[in-house]
Amino acid sequence: MAYTLFVIELISAFILAATLLYRYGDCYRNHILVTVSVLTAWYFSFVIMFLLPLDISSTVYRQCLENAAKAATTTQGVQNISTLAPSPGTECQKPSSFVSSDIFPNLWRVVYWTSQCLTWLIMPMMQSYSKAGDFTVKGKLKSALVDNAIYYGSYLLICGILLIYIALKPGVYLDPPKIKAIASSASNTWGLFLLILLLGYALVEVPRNLWNNSKKNYTLTYCYFKIAKISTDKCEAEETVDDILDSLKAVIAAVGPGHPLQRHVEIIVQKLPIELRDRLNGRTAPERATPPSPKSLVNLHKKTIKALHGLQRTETQWGLMLERIFHLEDVAANQRSPDRRFQHTFQTARPRLTRILYPPIFEWYWECFLKQYFLKTMALITGVMSIAVVWSEMTFFSKKPVLSIFAQIVIAATGNYNYLAIEAISTIVIAYMFYCAYSTVLKIRLLNLYYLAPHHLTNEYSLIFSGMMVCRLTPAMCLNFLSIIHMDSNVIKERIMETYYTQIMGHMEVLGIIAEGFNIYFPMLVVLLCVATYLSLGSRLLSLCGFQQFIGDDELTTDLVDEGREIVKREKRKRQRAEESQSRRRDYSERFAAYRERDAQDGDYYVQPSPERTQRAHAPRGYERAELPYNRAHLTLEDELDDRFGESTLPSVRTDFDDRRRDKMTLPPRGLFDDV
């Protein structure tokens, strides 16, 4: 039973990591190294979350055995009667999840150090490599090293200062265990610093967002505000791409056939979507063009990759936000519907099982009635959880009396040998802290380069960043949780049996200012950050600095909401015209098919051209772009991006003999990432 639960936890962590990666990434398009690295980072982080509660319950049992053995030894020494000593087996109940003592140490050693190598060494290089503009493996590796030189140099400087300080400290000698403790504790201290900053924002925003989402009018108004901001970002991304096209057209004019740099120019051109490639061909070349240098061509390639990533990100955000607004407007319209059957403005094909299990009448009751109560209930639950986390972070250093709420729960469950309660509360709290911390990273406006988009639309750059952040935050978060439940001897100043996880991680005992100062008292600042978030001080400050923020009845906010409402009306009219045009073409095709069948019976055969080809042949230039807007009704968002971006979203470049679009099911090419 013990190993069965252990294996189930491992499998559950893998299923969760693989499901999330499948939802956000594209395993057929992204390079195999990126997919494996991100999957490993997510999986090992989830393994820590899933198995640390089992380690905690196992530690409680081992502590009980040790206390019973000490009691037996004391009794034997005083009475010299061994039969009166309590038997460990009779007093301590063994948890159902208990495994042998060598399982957890070996597992934590592999998981932790693999995650640290990924987040501090491998994935930063992969991220820099993916955006490098060089055309060879050697050049890309060199650019990645230069890009990370300041990053690695700062950490080497800090580690060097720490090593010198410890070496000069009397009575302290450096040995491999101490060096390992310094490395892990330095990483965890950085992670704790970032964790508290993120929790201070998310512990307030998560319940507040759930409560606000239960208010349909507020959510719709906020979405109008967001679509106006995304429209601005989208226009800026398109302007950046236009500048890239101008520069690229000048380079093409200067680099003719037979030029040594022609192959590199072709690589850059092939990165462009088909639509942008047509726009590039339609531009007028400058009269005088200076041939570029290899360095300037590398910079242009790097700017092209960055500009295309930005355009794809904004296009994805634009499409998802439009879908959400259309749905919210449908909800508002259906609330006034007397027949209580949910009607969509734009009908989309749904699987048969979904139509059976989720018919329109169920959808109406859920969207128009039950969902808001569910969101309010979740807001209250997460609000209570946030208050408990904040209080425990402020008081976990108090041993007598025990003020931490989660420490009280664990202590009470330990006295009753309720290992299931210990594991359940530990899993819930760790999962909630993980969700709060990590969901905040991708919502920060300053980190707008990174965006996890569903429907397989996340690019490699954002996936690598997500893997890095998960590996950095999870160990520090778990150590912080062990502190608030009083299972860290450095916090409660008492020699207790620690978890195998803490034994592998070690303590920063060589630096008292970190072990007894920062790691204990810095988490108390979370209450100040929560108060600032609750009062929206950060948003108000950013608004004063010129950054557009959603603040109540502010004049700028009202203007953006009105602008977003007009944008949605315009996009809705475009989609309605597209659907009407498609319906007319379908009716025409059906009527023409009847005539064709009649002519075929008379022996007169005629091949009908496709409606799309007929429309393109007789439509003016730009008509198809105007009449078939982004995210057409008969296409998924992923297919629409494929149509718009084409091969620019693929990690490979076409060769001379393969001048066609790669199929999604085709495996990535050999080599690293894209061009080589």
Buried (B, 14 or more C-beta within 10 A) or exposed (E): EBEEBBEEBBEEBBEBBBEBBEBBBBBBBBBEBBBEBBBBBBBBBBBBBBBBBBBBBBBBBBBBBBBBBEBBEEBBEEEEEEEEBBEBEEBBEBBBBBBEEEBBBEBBEEBBBBBBEBBBEBBBBBBBBBBBBBBEBEBBBEBBEEBBEEEBEEBEEEBEEBBEEBEEEEEBEEEEEBBBBBBBBBBBBBBBBBBBBBBBBBBBBBBBBBBBBBBBEEBBBBBBBBBBBBBBBBEEBBEBBBEBBEBBBBBBBBBEEEEEBEEBBBBBBBBBBBBBBEBBEEBEEEEEBEBBEEEBBBBBBBBBBBBBBBBBBBBBBBBBBBBBBBBBBBBEBBEEEEEEEBEBBBEEEEEEEEEEEBEBEEBBEEBBEEBBEEBBEBBEEBBEBBBBBBBBBBBBBBBEEBBBBBBBBBBEBBEEBBBBBBBBBBBEBBEBBBEBBBBBBBBEEEBBEBBBBEBBBBBBBBBBBBBBBBBBBBBBBBBBBBBBBBBBBBBBEEEEBBBBBBBBBBBBBBBEEBBBEBBBEBBBBBBEBBEBBEEBEBBBEBBEEEEBBBBEEBEBBEEBBEBBBEBBEEBBEBBBBBBEBBEEBEEEBEEEEEEBEEEEEEEEEEEEEEBEEBBEEEEEEEEEEEBBBBBBBEBBBBBBBBBBBBBBBBBBBBEEEEEEEBEBEEEBBEEBBBBB
